[in-house]
Amino acid sequence: MEVKVCKNNLAIAPRKVRQVVDLTRKMTFNLALDQLKFLNKVSALPVYKLFLSGKSAAKDKNLDLNNLHIKEIKVDEGRALKRRRINSRGRASGISKRSSHITLILTDQAEKDKE
């Protein structure tokens, strides 16, 4: 059985979030939680909270919490806010403040069991 949780419109650029997500990919759930707890990155806290939300959702669906695995975790680009920064000589340049969408799919079966 699977559980899907999402975090949309996170105000951190996707490339910064992907650095954290790539560390946790293909880990067991508890090992990934420990990794995120002590990681010194800004995006580690929202990803950690997403994992806790996934754990709570798995508990509600009566999944085995000791056997949770990360089936899929991905980071997509969200909406970019367009801003202007003032330059010299009366000019302005554009700035894109990027956001992220994180999707986490948890399962209580190992990937090896499906093969």
C-alpha positions as CSV (number, residue, x, y, z in Angstrom):
1,M,0.0,0.0,0.0
2,E,1.2,3.5,-0.7
3,V,0.9,7.0,0.8
4,K,1.3,10.1,-1.2
5,V,2.1,13.5,0.5
6,C,2.9,16.8,-1.2
7,K,4.3,20.2,-0.3
8,N,3.4,22.8,-2.8
9,N,4.7,26.4,-3.3
10,L,7.7,26.1,-1.0
11,A,9.5,29.4,-1.3
12,I,13.0,27.8,-1.8
13,A,14.5,27.3,-5.3
14,P,14.2,23.7,-6.6
15,R,17.9,23.2,-7.1
16,K,18.5,23.9,-3.4
17,V,15.7,21.4,-2.4
18,R,17.0,18.8,-4.8
19,Q,20.4,18.8,-3.0
20,V,18.6,17.6,0.2
21,V,16.2,15.2,-1.6
22,D,19.0,13.5,-3.5
23,L,20.6,12.5,-0.2
24,T,17.5,10.7,1.1
25,R,16.5,8.9,-2.1
26,K,16.6,5.1,-2.0
27,M,17.0,5.0,1.8
28,T,14.7,3.5,4.4
29,F,12.4,5.9,6.0
30,N,14.0,6.0,9.5
31,L,17.5,6.4,8.1
32,A,16.3,9.3,5.9
33,L,14.7,11.0,8.9
34,D,17.9,10.7,10.9
35,Q,19.8,12.1,7.9
36,L,17.5,15.1,7.6
37,K,17.5,15.9,11.3
38,F,21.2,16.7,11.4
39,L,21.6,18.2,7.9
40,N,22.7,21.9,7.8
41,K,20.7,23.1,4.9
42,V,17.7,25.6,4.8
43,S,15.5,23.2,2.8
44,A,16.2,20.3,5.2
45,L,13.5,21.4,7.7
46,P,10.5,21.6,5.2
47,V,11.6,18.2,3.8
48,Y,11.8,16.8,7.3
49,K,8.3,18.1,8.1
50,L,7.0,16.5,4.9
51,F,8.5,13.2,6.0
52,L,6.8,13.5,9.4
53,S,3.5,14.2,7.6
54,G,4.0,11.1,5.5
55,K,4.6,9.1,8.6
56,S,1.4,10.4,10.1
57,A,-0.5,9.6,6.9
58,A,0.9,6.1,6.9
59,K,-0.2,5.6,10.4
60,D,-3.7,6.7,9.5
61,K,-3.7,4.1,6.7
62,N,-2.5,1.3,9.1
63,L,0.8,0.8,7.3
64,D,3.8,-0.9,9.0
65,L,5.8,2.1,10.3
66,N,8.9,-0.1,11.0
67,N,9.0,-1.2,7.3
68,L,8.4,2.2,5.5
69,H,10.4,2.8,2.4
70,I,10.7,5.8,0.1
71,K,9.2,4.7,-3.2
72,E,9.6,8.0,-5.0
73,I,10.5,11.6,-4.0
74,K,10.7,14.3,-6.6
75,V,11.0,18.1,-6.7
76,D,9.3,20.1,-9.4
77,E,9.4,23.8,-10.2
78,G,6.5,25.8,-8.8
79,R,5.4,29.3,-9.8
80,A,8.2,31.9,-10.1
81,L,7.5,35.4,-8.7
82,K,8.8,38.1,-11.1
83,R,10.5,41.0,-9.4
84,R,12.6,44.0,-10.5
85,R,15.9,45.2,-9.1
86,I,17.0,48.8,-9.7
87,N,20.2,49.2,-11.6
88,S,22.3,52.3,-12.3
89,R,21.3,54.9,-14.9
90,G,17.6,54.3,-14.4
91,R,17.6,50.8,-15.5
92,A,16.0,47.7,-14.0
93,S,16.8,44.0,-14.3
94,G,14.5,41.1,-13.7
95,I,14.7,38.6,-10.8
96,S,12.8,35.3,-10.6
97,K,12.0,34.1,-7.1
98,R,11.5,30.4,-7.6
99,S,9.3,28.0,-5.6
100,S,9.2,24.2,-5.4
101,H,6.7,21.4,-5.3
102,I,7.8,18.3,-3.4
103,T,6.0,15.0,-3.8
104,L,6.8,12.0,-1.5
105,I,5.4,8.5,-2.0
106,L,5.9,6.0,0.8
107,T,5.3,2.3,0.8
108,D,5.5,-0.4,3.4
109,Q,6.9,-2.9,1.0
110,A,10.6,-3.0,-0.2
111,E,11.2,-2.6,-3.9
112,K,12.9,-6.0,-3.9
113,D,9.7,-7.6,-2.9
114,K,8.0,-6.4,-6.1
115,E,10.6,-7.8,-8.5
